[in-house]
Amino acid sequence: MTIRRRLVALAATTSLAGLAGLLVIAPARATTAMPAPAGLVTPAYPSMECSTTQYYNSWIGWNETVPSHTLSQGDYGDYCVANLQWGIDHMYGDAGDQTPLAIDGNFGPDTYKWVRQFQTDYYSCSGRSVDGIAGNKTNSCMQYLEGVF
């Protein structure tokens, strides 16, 4: 029996019939991934979780939790990208300024620019490469500094 039917049955059988009119039962909606705007790839990971693994970053000196896939420009609807964007916003938006990124899970040009900035600022930790791709080294560094994954 669905939750809606249970609530209706409960409202019908309750001795507090006056309260039944106060119950608002919203129709059930199917949840689907948002369609990708024209020109973007379809969501590869349209869920509300970030699939992770452990990665040993020698600069940090221990394992850190990182996404199980590389994050790069063109990823759309990826919850791991949203976590990365949150970390960037937390690091670079704390000075009372507006946050630099919209946390939308879309790895677009702005996310690419800020990942490159992060890789420049934390050059040793993020693998000594500034390529705008959030791979294991960049993600483990972000996890170490911000705890985002």
N, C-alpha and C positions, 0 to 999 in steps of 0.2 A: 504494500500500500504506500503510495507516495506521501510525502510530507503534507502536500496541499490537501489530499483527501483526509489524512489524519486530523488536520486542523479543522476542516469542515465538520467531520464527525464529532470532534470534541466540542466544537461550538454548538452543534445541534443537540448534544446530549447534556450539556452543562445546565445546572439549575439556575445559573446566572445568565439567563437569556438576554438580559439588557446589555451584557458585555459582548455578546456575539456581534452586535452591530458595529463594535469598535475594531474588530479584527479586519485587517486589510491583507488580503491574500493576493500577492502578485503572481501573474501567470509565469509558469516556468519558461525559461529561455534556453535555447541551445547555445553553448559557448563555442565559438569558432575563432580561428586566428584572423587577425585583421588582414584584409587584402593588401598586397604591396602596391604602392603607387607605381605608375608607369615608369619603366626604366630601372626599377630596383629588382633585385632577386627576391624570390619568394622566401618566406621564413623557413630557415633550416631548423630552428629550435623554438617553436611557438608555445613554449610552456612557461610556467611561473617558477621554474627552478633552473639552477645552473649545474649541469653535470660536471663533476670535478674529479681530479686525481691529485696525487702527491708529486711534487717536483723538488729535487734537491738543487738549490741555488748555492754555489760555492762561495759567493760573496757574502751571503747571509750566514751560511754555515749549518743550515738544517733544512728539512723538508717544509715546504709551504703548500697549502691547498691552492690549486690553479684550475681553470676550466680545462676540460678534457679535449678541447679543440682550440685552434688558433683563432683569435678575433682580428678581423681585418675589414677594410673598407668594402662596403657592399653587403655586410651581414645586416639582416633586417629582422626585427621582432625577436631578438636574441636576449634572453634574460641575463646571460653572462655579460653582454655588452652594457646592459642597464646597470649592472653592478660596477663595471669599470667606470662608466660615466659618473656614478655616484661618488666613487673614490676620487676622480678628477675634480668634481665639484667641491668635495670636502677639502681637498688639498689646496686648490687654487681660488676658491671662493670665500675663504674664511675672513678676509680682511675687510668685511663690510661691503664688499662689491657684490654685484649681481653674480650669480653662479655662471660659469662659462658655458655650460652645456645643458641642453634639455635632456632629461633622463627618459629616453623613449625606446631604448634597445636597438636603435638604428645606428650603425657605424658609418656615418657620413663624413663629409669633408671637415666639419668642426671637430668631431671625435678624432679623426685622423690627425688634425693639427695639434690637438691637445695631447694625444699619445706621443707624438714627436717631441712636444715640449717636455713631457714627463721623462722621456728617454734621454733628452739632453740634460735635464736637471739631475737625473740619477743615472748618469752614464755607466758607472761601474756596476751598479746593482742590476741594471736592466740589460746587461750583456754586451755593453760597449758597441751597440749599433743603434742608429737612429733611422728607422725605416717606417715608422708609423704602424707597424704590425704588432699587436699585443700577443706575443707568443709566451712560452713558459717562463723565460727570464723576466720579461716585462711584467707579466701577471704575478709572478712570485714576489717581485719587488713591491708591486702595488699591494699585494696581500700582506706583506711584512709591515709596510708603512701604514696601511689604512684598514686592513682586515675586511676586505670587500667580498671575498668569495666564500 
